[in-house]
Amino acid sequence: MRKLKNSELNRLSVDEFKEVEKLPIIVVLDNIRSLNNIGSVFRTSDAFLLEKIYLCGITAQPPHRDIHKTALGATESVDWEYMEDTLECVTKLQAEGFYCLAIEQANNSVMLNDFDQSSYSKIAVVFGNEVKGVQQSVIDKCDNCIEIPQLGTKHSLNISVSAGVVLWELFRERRASGQ
């Protein structure tokens, strides 16, 4: 095996990315403090051709040096919008036909590996604050709650890791089913 050069990866240009059909998956960031986490979510959303990101509450917005440092230009390719109130954002997305999922540890949550997305053409996933998680009022408004199975001693994953795991799983399942 030989490591591929960037020129051999056949990646889309920003203009091509803007034109290509996206997966009908939206990311909602609920009061994310870390600019590096925000940038990482942009980069992951670019990698999986996601439709859009909503930045809510205290979540910082591009352009910002520290977001750009991890996003590596994904703030230019991925559509995004700021909304002050996460609850209003979820309500808006539901009105547009999105099935909204809080990514959180909660009673009656569905484990990510057990979630069947085949009935939902449009999905929005809400990732919460690094310390407090997704606001309870937002969890109450969401259609369901997804939990990432964890077996070790720690109670949670970093938000950028959680986003990578969840978005990869949604992407993988949609690609496997031809959606």
N, C-alpha and C positions, 0 to 999 in steps of 0.2 A: 504494500500500500504506500501511497504517496499523498501527503497533505496537499489539498487543492489550494491554488492561488485564488484570491478574491475575484480576479478576472475570469476564472473558470466556473464560478458559482452560478452564473446566469441569473442574477438577481434583477428585479424590476427597477427601473428608474423611478424617481418620485412621481413624475408625470404618468408613467405607466401604472404605478400603484393607485393613483387617484382614479384612473379609468377602469381598472379591473373590478369585477364583481367581488364584493366582500361577503364574508360570512355574516349572517344577521345576528351577531353577538355584540352586545354593548357592555362596556366596563364602566362601573360607577365607583369612584373613589370617594369614600366618606371620611372627610377630615384626616387625610394622610399628612403627617408631619414631615417625613423625610423626603427631601428633594431627590435623593438617589433612588428611593422606592418609586417615586412618581416616574422618573426617567426610565427605570427598569420596566414598569408596566407599559409605557409607550413602546419600548423596544419589543416586548413580547407581543403586544397587540399588532405591531407591524409584521412580525414574523408569521403570525397566524391569520393575516388578512382580516382583522376584525373591523366592524363597521365604524365604531366611534368610542370615545372615552368622554365621560362626564366627570369634571373635577368639581367637587362640592365642599362647601364649608371653608375650613382653613387650608385646604389643599392648594398648594401653589400652582401658578400657571406659567407656561412658557411665554416669552423667552426668559430663561434663567440659566446662568452658567452651570449650576450644579445639576439641574434637570438635564441639560444638554450633554453633560459629561457622561451620563449613563444611557441616555436615549440615543446617542450617536446619530442624530438627524431624524429620528422617528417622529419628533414633534412636527416635522414638515410634511410627513407622509400620512400620518393617522389624523383623521378628523377629531376635533375635540371641542368641547364647550364648557364654560363655567356656569354653574348654578349654585347660588348661595345655600339653598336648603335641599338636603338630600331627600327628605320626605316628598317635597314637591317634585323632584326629579323622578323618583320612583312612580309617583302618581301620574306624571306626564307620560312616562314610558308605558305604563299599563294601559293608558288611554290609547296609545299607539299600537297596542296589541302585543307588547313584550311580556313574556313570562319572567317575573322578577325573582331572583334568587339571592338571598343573603348568604354569604360565605361565612359561617359562624358555627361555633359549638353551642348547641341549644337542645333542649328536650324536643323530642320528635323530629329532629333533623334527619335528613336522608344522607347516608354515606355516599360520597362522590362515586365510588365504584358501583353503587346500586342505583344511581339516578338514571332514569330512562328519558332521554331528551327527545325521543322520536315523535312525541305528540306536540312538540312546541317548535314552531318554525322560527320564532324570534325570541331570543333569550337575553336578559340583562343580568349581570352578576355584580353584586355590591360587595366591595372589600372595605373593611373598616380600619379605624385608627389603630396604630401600632400598640397602644396600651389598652384602650377601652373597647376596641373592636367596633362592630357595627352597632349603631345606636339602637336601643330597644324599640323605639317608635318606628324605626325603619324596618326592623325585623318583623314587627307586627303588621306592617303594610305589605311586605313582600308576600309572594304567592307560596314560597317554600324556603326552606333553609337547607343548605348543603354543608356537610362537614367532611373534611379531609381525614381519613383514618390515620391515627397516630398511635404507636405502641410504646414509645419510649417514656422517659421521665418528664420531658418538657410538655407544657400545656398548649403550645402554639408554634406556628411557623412564622417567619418573617413575611410581611405582606407581599413582597416581591416574589418570594418562593411560593407562597400560596397561589398567587396569580399565575405563575408559571405552571404549577401542577394542575389547577382547575382549567385554565385556558387550553393547555395541551390536551387534557382529557376530552373537553368539548370539541375541540378541533379534530382530534383523532377519531372520535365516534362519528362525527359528521362526514369526515372523509371516507371512513369505512362503509357507511351506509349510503354513500353517494349523494348526501344532501348538499 
